[in-house]
Amino acid sequence: MNPVSLAASTAPAELLQLRSLPRRGLAAGGGHVREICGRRGANGELHWTLQLVELRGPAGILHLAHEATHVLAGIGGPQVDVGPGASVGLRKERVLRHTDPLLELRRPRLRAAELSRVLVLSTVTARARPALVFADLHGASILPDGVRAIVVRSGRVSTGGSTAAAMEALVLPSAMTGDGVVAPGPGIVADDARVLMVVG
């Protein structure tokens, strides 16, 4: 199968430009948060959600879902310290588990005009169990089973008729990622891409 037919063989994927998503201010501090994607039940109960936090000042506070567990991934800008309580440093390309519904982020060393970007995956494990996985993608391949979304850090990724570059995301159709069903991974074509995937 050639790369073009491989990329076209999957259902359409939704292309999101992260910088264009609606944003809301943090509960306190300088910065904002954007919701990328997620899933809720018929009555609005949270299954999982993926958010992008962009910290501009020296500190920021975000309130997370009480019933969920959270995984943080640094994807850009200066390192942040994660609290409350004893701080743990979160650098780019690192993943950190966070169980408190209060998320405090601090930047020990500020760099002018550069945002610190952190992805936050919140999951109610009784309803869904996705994880965050960094990966390098090259050429034509098949994604792992159960991929729900792909956030591109560098390079380009094409699947389902859509192509994402840096600071863009591909959200796969819900029919391919329904809770309780492990869907076969879709075909992709990647050009030296470094990505963060929501899998499971």
PyMOL commands that set and color helices and strands:
alter all, ss='L'
color gray80, all
select helices_A, chain A and resi 3-8+18-20+174-176
alter helices_A, ss='H'
color red, helices_A
select strands_A, chain A and resi 14-17+24-25+28-40+46-63+69-76+80-83+88-90+95-98+102-106+116-123+131-142+147-159+162-164+168-171+187-199
alter strands_A, ss='S'
color yellow, strands_A
deselect
rebuild
show_as cartoon
